[in-house]
């Protein structure tokens, strides 16, 4: 089944406000096992079965095996002088962009994105380090001028978090807003909120939002060894006034499961196409759904590596989203963002208890166990999957959750099967360590 129409829901027919921010395209470049996954249908096939595609590389990790030939197939004609200096972050972000445009029936080569806002979320800098170090170490008095030029091009494209926005802007040749937001795992979600505001204000009719991150497996493995060595020192200190130690990476992540003790990372990219309703309907675009509201807060803690597991600021973000227009009772599903960390699970559980009361029946599931914790891409992946769930009337399970933890205030949809649910409103959560707590209210194409 291709996630293009809800089998029991007719195509939208002109309802809503002209400046609504509707979603018309989804594109991916995510781990899929031996081969990457690119389309909404491929991502749905994995997530709807609660299937994990994490490989074993010393640690469990979601790797995108995108070879040079695969990249050239999807983006032919890029000048080789620039493309040979692309990092994986560039490649992943460009592939997900062209996939999302194809899904939305937008022709990049024909100039359909010439006035679009191109917004990128980035959290990790792992892809930027090599170009930075190469330029830092060159001797300008002895280096070959051609080599210097090559290094300058590589550094200009890759030595800052604006790396992917630079090459996406060049591909689309947009004259619209083009910028990067970097706030960890909330980055993509924050940019979706920014796109919604740009559309609502009339500053643009079309926005392309990409979340993309690359993680160095060798660095993760080294971190694992350091954690084992630091454990004894942590215990000897008695942990007085210290934050909880980071969870390990060497077992399989199990969000909301009683055995959860681990985070697994995964690289990759996800792109969402948002348009004003007027613009989308004028060109006959398919509407996946809409971004009704978005809000962000911070816990206000002095510790830059800590989070308030009471969930108080997440509750505040949700209430800012709902405002006076919506009620929490209209939202039967939440797409969570738990990476297996007990602090994140506690934060979500406490927030849900405060929002819904002690006898909550809300469904809350996370698909991070499918592809790995993919940083800035999380917000775009969560939005895409949640809108597909609305189309199908089915909620995806929490990947790798088999034995739900005690004390949860929600149903984590354990197992490997979807759960039937007819719904038109949902929330999506994203978090940054020590920083932004982000909530989005999503709706079906005609949700009010």
C-alpha positions, 0 to 999 in steps of 0.5 A: 500500500502506498501512503498517498491516500487514506483508504477511507478518506476522500481527497481534500476539497478546498476547505481550510485557510489559504495560509495553512501550512500543508505538507505535500512531499516527503523524501528520505535518505535513511538506513535500510539495511544493505540499501538506503530507503528513500521514499515514504512507502519504504519508510512506512514499510519498516516503521509499520512493522516495528522493524529495526535496520540497525547494523552491528559496527562494534556498536549498534548503528544505523548506517546509510550505504549510499555509494557514489553511483547511487548518488549520481543516479539521483543527482546527475549533472552537478559540477564535479569540481563541487561534488567531489568535495561533498561530505555524506551530510551534503549527499544525504541532504541533497538526495532527500530533497530531490526525493521529497520534490519528486513526491510533491510533483515539483521539478527542481530543474524547471525552477519550481523551487526558485522562490522557496524557503530552503531551511536546514536543521543540523545537530552533529558536526562530525561531517565538518571536522575533516575539511576544517582540520585539513585547512587548519594544517596547511602551510600556505608557503609550501602548498601547491596553489591548486591543492589550496584552492581545492581545500578552500572549496571543501572548507567553504562547503563543509566547515560550518553547520550551514553546509547542507543549506549552501549546496541545497540553495545552489541546487534549487537556485532559490532567491528565498530565505535559506538558513540553518538552525542548530539545536541538536535533535530539535533542529529539524522540528524547529525549522518546521515551525519556522517554515509554518510561520514564514507561510502564515505571514505570507513571506513564502508559499513554499518551504523545503525543510531538511533535517540531516546529521552524520555520526562518526562510528569510530567516535561512538566506539571510543565514547563507549570505551571511555564510558566503561573507564569512567564508570568506576570514577563516577561510582567512587565520587558517589554521584553527589550533585552529578548528572546521570551517566550517559547510557551505553551504545553496545546493546539494542535500544528499546524505548519504553521497554523495561530493559531499556539501557541504551541509545543507538545512533543512526545517520541520514536525512529527511525532507518535508515540503510545506506549502500554503494551502492556496499554493498547493491546491492551485497546482493540484498537490496531494496533501498529507496533512498540515502543521497546525501549531508549534512551540518550543521551551527550555527547562531553565536549568543551569546544567547544560547537559541535564533535563528536567524529567518532570516534563514541566516545560514539555507540558508548557510547550504543548499548552502553547501549541493548543492555545484556546483553539484545541483541547488535549482530548482531541489528540489521541496519539503522540509521536514520541522521541525517546531514544531509550534514555530513561530520563527522556521516557520519564519526561514524556510519562510525567508530561502525559500524566499532567496533560491527560490525567492519571487514567490516560488511554493516549497512544504514544510510540517512537520509531527511533529504534527502526533507524537509530537516533538520527539527530536533526532528522528526527523532527522531519521523520516524526512528522512524516510518519505521523501524517502517514499514520493519519492517512492509513488510520493505523498507529505504528508500534514502538520499535524494539519495545516488547515489555513495556516499562512499569509506570508509563502513563501511556500505551507505547504500542509494543510489538510489531503490528500497527494499531487501528486508530481513526484520528485527525490530530496528533502531537510530535515531540523533540528534545535537545539535551540541555536545550529546546523542548519542542512540540508540534500539533499536526492535523489531517488535510481538513483538520480544524 
